[in-house]
Amino acid sequence: MSIRTITYKQYKGVMSCIVNRMLKLQVTTLPIDTGMANRLKKEVIRMYLYKKMEIFFIVMLVTLLTGCGGGSAGSSSAGSSSGASSIQAVETALASKAVQQGQITDSVTGEPLANVEVNIGSHTTTTDEQGFYELKDITASDNAVITFKHESYYLNSEIIAIKEYSNGTTLSPNYLEFSLDKYDTQHNDDSQNEKIWNTNFGIEIPGGIYTDDEGNDYSGNVIAKVAYEDVSTEKGRDVFPGAYEGKNTNDVIVPFVSYGFMVIDLKDESDTALSISGDIVLTFHTATGATEDIIPLWYYDYAQGIWIEEGYATRLSDGKYEGTVSHPGTWSLSQPVEDASSIYTDRILYPDGTPVTNLRVHAVGNNWIRTDLSTDENGVFEIEVIPGEDFSLKAYHYEDKYGAESATIQAVAPGDITNKIN
């Protein structure tokens, strides 16, 4: 029988059967208990073995196909090139697979939240009764957007790094614990009536300006849900969507400090989103540390996972900031940092001097957080911090579930690099 008559489809069917049988023999020799960690290790090893063995068989098959007699030297060279490209494509595709896990809790009670929809790109899952989630076969990325949706809480998201498995047996640090916060209040009223909130924040929506998803005027009942977060509080910093940076009007990503954000969600009685044809007035009653006469307003694009500058707020005589926005959504009052960014770098070690790897480190200021998503193999992290402002460090190991917090660290001058590594 000529090897050249074997198609790739036939090869996949035979190899899948062979590899699965071999994997069963390999995996069942491992000491697996009923714990989640060991179940995950089993899956990791299975994925790793499958990847290595499939690539091995492809290499063998391509070698046989391209090494058989017949054909000109030119066709042999073309076949070898095609085979090499196929192997590289397979290796790239297999290497990109990763797993993202975590737990979602209530930001006030700390209780786990079930039935939260968790999404990364086209991959979606739902949290279990203990708030845990797992997304498999996702693509490794240094800047992925993960979103969280629950009917009783406002939509939120985070920017994360997704790493593939290390050495085939060690779990990657793709674990995120996140807290969701509920809306502060809700109005259910006729679309022709004005809606006003004036407590520790202000929102004014004129009557008669609502439109449907096609831009047509809407008349009927409007369900308006709103929330406000003070970013100078720990809770406010923790539930701040995305990163403390955004795209300014020049399409440049800039770091910023935030003085708070508001959420305005408008829907009709069938739970379909509504928009507006006029302006909404936002008033930020608390802007701790703000002194500028004008501060930009930014809306959060959940699809891109980024804040986008649109409009501004003006400082009033009583210290509040007021501005108008042209559509509902999530809006923040945030001041871009004009000075050159500063860098803080250090190393984290266990008491015996062993480097602590895969440790997520946050630099936490009064109204900002900057993050290094994981320490490297030497325990080293590097964080871009807001210049001229004191901060503390928070570190958490998401695999082994332990953390630590530093004392206050003195501000780093603009453009400086503070290296604490001995």
N, C-alpha and C positions, 0 to 999 in steps of 0.2 A: 504494500500500500504506500502511495506517495504522501509524504507529510504535507506537501503543498495543497492537498485537497481538504485539509482541516480548516474550517472557517473560525473566525474569532468567536462567533456566537456559540458554535459547538464546543470550542475550548472552554468558554465561560461556564457552560452547563456542566461539563465533566469536572473541571477544576473546583467549582463550587461544592460539588458533592464530595470530592476527595478532601478538600481543605476542611470542610465542616466535620467530616469524620475524624480527621487528624486533630482538629481543635478540641473535639470532645474528649479525646484521650489525653491531650495536654492539660486542659483546664481541670478535669476531674481529679488530677493528682495534687491540686493545690489545696492547702488547708483553709477552706472557706467557712466562716461562721455566718450567722444570720444578720449581722450588723450591716448598716448602710455602707460604711467605708469599705468593708471587705467585698460586698457585692459589687461596689464600683470598681475595686481593684480587679475583680474577675473580669468585668466588662472591658477594662483597660487592656488587660493582657490578651483578651480575645481579639480586640481590635488591632493591637500591635502585632500579634502573631499572624493574623489574617493579612495585614498590610505587607509584612515581610515575606510571607510565603507566596502571596499572589504576585508580588514583584519578581520573586525568584523564578516562579513558573513562567511568567511572561518573558523574562530574560532567556530562559532555556528555550522556549518556543521560538522566539525571534531569532535566536542564534541558530537553531536547527533550520528554520526556514531560509535564512539568508546565507547559510553556510553550505547548502546543498548545491550539487553541480548543476550546470545548465545556465544558459543566459550569458549575455555579454558582460564585460567588465563594467560597462556603464550601468547596466541594470542592477548588477550586484551592489555597486556603490549606492545607487538610489535606494535599494532595499535596505541596506544597512542604515542609511540616514533616516529612512522612514521608521525603521524599527527603533532606533535610538530616540526619535521624537516621541514615539508611542509610549516607550518606557518612561520618559521624562514626564509626559502628560499624566500618566497613571500615578507616578510618585507624587506629583504636585497635588492631584485631586485627593489622594488618600491622606497626604500629610496635612491637608487643610482641615480635617475633621476634628471637632472638639466638643466638649460637653460644658454647659453652663448650669450651675445649681445655685440655690440660695433659699432664703426664707423671708416672707413678707409679714410685717407686724403693724399694729395700730400705733401711731406716733404718740398717742397720749397714754393708753393703757399698757402698751407693750405686748398685748395679746396677739397670738398668731392669727392671720387672716386667711380663711378658706375662700375658694372660688374667685381668686384674683387672676385675671387674664394676663399672662406674661408673654411678651413678644420681642423677638429679635429678627428683624427682616421678615422673611416668609415663615419663620418658625414660631409656633404658638403653643402654649400649654396653659394649664390651670393649676393653681396651688391646691394642695390637699388640705385635710382638716387641721393639720399642724402648720399650715402656711408654707410648706416646702414645695419647691418646683424643680424641674429638671428639663433642660432642652438638649437633645442629642443631635449629632451629625451637623453641627453648625460650623461655619467657616471661621478660622482663626483671623483675628483682626486686632489692631492696636487702638482702634477708635470706633467701637460698636455702640449702637444706641439700643438700650433695653427699656421697654415701656411697661407700665403697670396700670391696669384698668379694673375698677370695681364700681358697681353702681352706687354705693354709698360714699365713695371717696372721689376727690378730684383726680384726674389723670396726672400721672407723673412719670418721669424717666430719668435715667442716669447714663453717663458715658463710661464704658468699661473697656478693658483689654481682654480679649479672649485668646488664650494660648492653647496650643495643641499639647498632647501628652509628652512628658519628658522621659526619655529612656524606655518608653513603653510600659513601665511598671509604676511610675510615680504619678499621682494625681496632679494635674495642673491646678493653679490657684484660681480657677474660674468659679468663685463662690461669692455671692453678693447678698448681704442682708440689707433690707431696705424697709423704711417705714412710710406708710401712707397716712394722709391727714384728711379728715372729713371737711365738707363744706361748713362754713360758719352759719349760714342762714339760707333760707329759700323763700322766694315769693311766687305765688301762683295767682296771676291776675290777668285782667283783660289787656290786650296789646295796646289799646288806646290810652291807658293810664300811665302816668309817670311813675317810675320806680326809684326810690331814694333809700340809700343806706348811709347812716351817719352815726357810727359808734366809735370804735378806735380806728376806723378808716371811712372814706367816703366814696360812694358810687352813685352817679345820677344818670338814669337812662330816660330820655324823653319818651312820651307816648307817641304812637303812630309812626314809628320809624323802622319797624321790623320787616324783614324780607325772608323769603324762603330760599332753598338751595339753588333756585334758578334766577334769583334776583327780583322776583315778583313781590309786590306788597303783600304783607301777611296781616290778616285780621282774625283774631280769635284769642284763645287763652295762651299765655306765655308762662312757662316755668323757668324762673331765673334762679340759678344757684351761684353763690359767691363765697369767696374765702379770702382772707388776708393773712400774711405771715410777716412778722418782724424778724429780719435776718440778723439783728443784733442779739437774738436769743439762740440758745443751743438748738431748740426745736426748729426754729426758722431756718437756721443754717443747714440742718440735716435734711429737711424736706425741699430745699431749693432745687428746682429742676435743672438737670444738666450740669455744666461746669460754670465757674465764675469767670466767664469770658463770652464775647459775642462778636458778631460781624457788624462793623460800623457802617456809616453811609458811604464810605469809600471801599466797601467790600474787603476790609482788612480785619482779621481776627485780633481783638485786643482784650487784655485782662481788665477786669473791673472789680470794684467793691460795690456791694448792693445794700440799699437801705430799705428793702422790703419788696414784696410782690403781691399781686392780686390775681384772683381767678374769677372770670365771669363766663358762665356757661348758660346759653339761652336755647330752649327747646320748646317745641309745640307739644300738644297732648299725646301725640303718637311717638314721642321721644326722638323726633327728627330735629337736627340742629337748625337754629335760626341765626340770621345775621342782622345787620342794621344798615340803614341808608343815611344815617346822621352820625353824630359823635356822642361818645360816652365820656362823662367827666369823672376823672379819678382824683382823689385827694388822699395823700399819704400823711397821716397825722403824726406819725413817729418816724423821724429820719435821724437816728442817733449818729452824731458825728458829722453830719452834712452841714456845709457852710456855703456852698456854691449858690449863686443866684439862679442858675439854670442847670438842670441835670437831665440827661437823655432818658427816654422811655424805651424799653425793649420788649418785644413780644417773643414768646418761645415757640419755635417751630418744632413740633414733636416728631415730624417725619424725618427731619435732618438732625434733630437733637442739638439745636443751636439757638442762641438768643440773637435777634436781629433788631438793630436800632431803627426806631420809627417814632418820631415825635420827641417831645420834651415836656418837662414840668418846671414851673416857675415857683421860686420860694415866696411864700406869703409873709405878711408882717408878723404873724404868730409862729413862724418857723415851719409851718406845714408846706407841702409841695403839691401843686395842682396842675393837671394837664389834661388834654383830651386825646382820645384814641378812636380810631375809625372802625374797629371791629371787636367782637368779644374774643376771649381767649385768656392766656396767662401773660401778665404784664409786670415788668420789674422797673423799679427806679434805681438805676445803677450808673455810677460814675467811672468812666474809663480811666485807667492809670496812664498818665502821660510820660512819666519817667521810665527809663530803661529798666527792664525786669532784673531782679536779683536772684541769685542761685544759692541755695543752701544744700550742702551735701555732707553725709556722715555715713558711718557704718554701724550696724547693729549686730551684737554678738551675744551668744549664750554665756553664762558664767564661766564655762570651761574654755571660752575663746573660740568656739565653733561659730561660723557665720550663720545668721538667721536668714534663710532664703524665703522667697515668696511671701514676704510680709508687706501688707499694704500700709503706706505711711501717708498721713495727712498733715499739712501745715494749716493750723486753724487760727485765723485772725478774728477781730471783733465782728466783721461783717463780710468775711470771705473764707474760702477753703481752697487750697491747692493740693494736688495729690500726685504721688508716685505710686503707680499701680502695683509694683512689687519690687522688693529688694532683689539684687542679682545673686549669683552664686557666691559672691564674697560678702554678702550682707550689706552691700552699698546701695544707698538711695540718693536721688538727686531731685530736688523740688524747686520749681520756679516760684518764688514768693513775692508778695507785694512789697516794694521797697519802702523803707521808712516807717514800717509798722511792726510792733512786737507781735509775736505769735507763739503758740505752743505746738508740740508734735503729738499726734495720736497714731498709734500703730496697732494693727490687729491682724492676727493670723487666722485666716478663714477656714483653714483645714483643721487645725488643732484647737481652735476656739479659745484663744487667749489674747489679751491686749495690754497696752501700757500707755501712759501719758506722761509727757515731760513737764518740767517747770517752764515758766515763761522764758522765751529766747529773745534776746535783744534784736532790734530791727537791723536789717542788712541795708547798707547804702545802695542807692540806685546804680545798677550796672555791676555791682561787686559780686564776687563769688566767695562765700564763706565755707571753707573746707575744714571740717572737724575731724577728718580721718588722720589718725596718728601714723 
